[in-house]
Amino acid sequence: MSIKQTTKSIISALFCGLICWSCQPNPDLQLAKDSNDLLVYCSEGSPDAFNPQLVSSGTSYDATAHTIYNQLVAYTPGTTNIAPGLAASWQISDDGTRYRFQLRKNVFFHGNDIFTPTRPLNADDVIFSFNRQRLSEHPFHTVSGGRYPYFYSQGLDQLILDIKKVDEYQVEFILSRPESPFLAILATPFASILSAEYADLLLAQGRPEWVDSKPIGTGPYRLKRYEPDSHIRYEAFDNYFAGPANIENLVYSITPDAAMRFARFSAGECDIMSNPLPVHLRIARQNKFSILEVPGLNVAYWAFNVEKPPFHDPKVRKALSMAINRDAILKAVYDRQAQLATSPIPPSSWAFNKQVTRVRHNSQQAKQLLAEAGYENGFSIDIWAMPIQRAYNPNARKMAEMMQQDLEKIGVKARIISYEWGTFLARVSQGLHHSVLLGWNADNGDPSNFLNPLLSCASARSGNNYARWCHPEFDQLILNASKSSDLEQRKEYYFKAQTLFKEESPWLTIAHANKSLLSQQNVKGLVISPVGNIEFDKVSLGSTPSTSSLSASEEEAH
């Protein structure tokens, strides 16, 4: 054996040892991997909740919205085209204020150790799922904390006047005004339909919070077991209305560290890997791994908490924005697998305003603006960096460190803060941060999805607007855009809103990143939606591939 081969064998042994040493025994991964009964997905984090109504985290949506649940309407796989979901069809009134949905018949709910459903889905379940969120007097409204960030950030408490049961399989939404994106909104995870019958049982038993922690849905998989920070085990639901999933057992192997996630994937322990880093994509291209990649409908941003001085001053916000070298961030953090963001809305959207000018990196001009604002001697701030990788930001810590160095050049000292993901989101929602690096994966294709949930006054009140920026003129523009059914008129409103956003600078927009997954070669039928949805029920596995061998230099790159 050559010296090179010997070195490679030693490194491979150490690499495999690292994998074995770092992983706790997981009975859910002991199923025969040479069978087609198990699909393992290496995910980037633990869900905050098993009810997507309660959260706004993409990690939680991935674990719930399209595995356990369904919505009234859905997206045609790989597109943003609205398609039937739990509703087989719908009618919209001429004035755009009434939406009547015809529900599918013989749609069954899951069961568990304490619940066996006695009826299929009907209008009562739809009414329960929405009234829980919108009515403060509802018996489940305050259960599990009673926060519904997406519902309230979209202003749905004001938009939905009533929801009526027409008959057992028809339900009608009555709106206070026309809302062009309403169907797209109903395709988002927060609109998942829960079982009213299950909720009634839990309420009678005195444990209503189980509706969120021991979920019952109509989706292709039912929750079997959850070990926090370790794994989630799902089992195919035989009575799924769209036909049973191709693979019986689905496991989310929770692996927050990207290097370890790729190590597990490379060793064949995972069939699919979420949120690969740019270096992983380069290695994957040189080896026998499949890459699924689409332009992401997303945005990474640095939000300034305008309720905390000196961020209340637009001059300060603009100065800090000018201080940041985003070209360097795109190179170092994204490996140029993203494009510079000039607006919250990505360039692929019909509402993107090309006339909005880019913020240019200019330290001297930033210092001058700070002096004009009365901060010639600088100040100290906190940058909160999220602890997990997402498609829109593969390495928030590294990004924060680069920004820290840029800010030092203009006399601003920055301290980097992070917490465990659930704690991080909860504290940021409470407004405890100075500034925060976060982002957004759109969950529908309408441009309103980038503005209403993130920058409206309603979202500032609900805690989803992390800049806590409420601007009445901006609010009116995006409201007018939602009410209009004329595309050109909507576009004009959104163009003006983006211009105003740039003038006020509540965020520094950083990047629109590609959405990527890695999969083994035998994984078939995996599709990524432009809005980031991952659906596993149509995925199948061919013959088990041989483990790809990485070169010694590639292994050292981990």
VENQUIMO-V60536 format. One record per backbone hydrogen bond with DSSP energy under -1.0 kcal/mol. CO is the residue of the C=O (numbers start at 0). NH is the residue of the N-H. Records with the same first field share a line. If there is no record, write none. Layout:
CO: NH + NH
This chain:
1: 5
2: 6
3: 7
4: 8
5: 9
6: 10
7: 11
8: 12
9: 13
10: 14
11: 15
12: 16
13: 17
14: 18
15: 19
16: 20
17: 21
25: 28
26: 29
31: 34
36: 248
38: 250
39: 270 + 271
40: 252
41: 273
42: 254
50: 53
56: 60
57: 61
58: 62
60: 63 + 64
63: 67 + 68
66: 220
67: 218
69: 192
70: 85
71: 84 + 86
73: 82
75: 78
80: 75
82: 73
85: 103
88: 101
90: 99
92: 95
96: 174
97: 92
98: 172
99: 90
100: 170
101: 87 + 88
106: 120
114: 111
121: 124 + 125
122: 126
123: 127
124: 128
125: 129
126: 130
127: 131
129: 133
130: 134
134: 137
137: 140
141: 144
142: 145
147: 151
148: 152
149: 153
150: 155
151: 154
154: 157 + 158
155: 159
158: 175
161: 173
163: 171
166: 169
167: 122
168: 102
169: 165 + 166
170: 100
171: 163
172: 98
173: 160 + 161
178: 181
180: 184
181: 185
184: 187
187: 190
188: 191
194: 198
195: 199
196: 200
197: 201
198: 202
199: 203
200: 204
201: 206
206: 209
207: 210
208: 211 + 212
209: 213
216: 109
219: 236
221: 234
224: 232
226: 229 + 230
229: 253
230: 226
231: 251
232: 223 + 224
233: 249
234: 221
236: 239
239: 242
247: 235
248: 38
249: 233
250: 40
251: 231
252: 42
256: 260
257: 261
258: 262
259: 263
260: 264
261: 265
262: 266
263: 268
264: 267
270: 519
271: 41
272: 517
276: 280
277: 281
278: 282
279: 283
280: 284
283: 286
286: 288
289: 518
291: 516
293: 514
295: 297
296: 441
298: 439
299: 509
300: 437
301: 507
302: 435
303: 305
304: 307
307: 310
309: 312
312: 316
313: 317
314: 318
315: 319
316: 320
317: 321
318: 322
320: 323
321: 361
323: 325
324: 328
325: 329
326: 330
327: 331
328: 332 + 333
329: 335
333: 336
336: 513
338: 511
345: 348
348: 351
352: 355
361: 365
362: 366
363: 367
364: 368
365: 369
366: 370
367: 371
368: 372
369: 374
370: 373
374: 377
378: 412
380: 414
382: 416
383: 436
392: 389
394: 398
395: 399
396: 400
397: 401
398: 402
399: 403
400: 404
401: 405
402: 406
403: 407
406: 409 + 411
407: 410
412: 380
414: 382
416: 384
419: 423
420: 424
421: 425
422: 426
423: 427
424: 428
425: 429
426: 431
427: 430
433: 304
434: 383
435: 302
437: 300
439: 298
445: 448
446: 449
447: 451
450: 454
455: 459
456: 460
457: 461
458: 463 + 464
463: 465
464: 467
466: 305
470: 474
471: 475
472: 476
473: 477
474: 478
475: 479
476: 480
477: 481
478: 482
479: 483
481: 179
485: 489
486: 490
487: 491
488: 492
489: 493
490: 494
491: 495
492: 496
493: 497
494: 498
495: 499
496: 500
497: 501
498: 502
499: 503
500: 504
505: 303
507: 301
509: 340
510: 299
511: 338
514: 293
516: 291
517: 272
518: 289
519: 522
521: 541
523: 539
528: 531
529: 296
532: 528
535: 538
536: 245
539: 523
550: 554
551: 555
554: 557
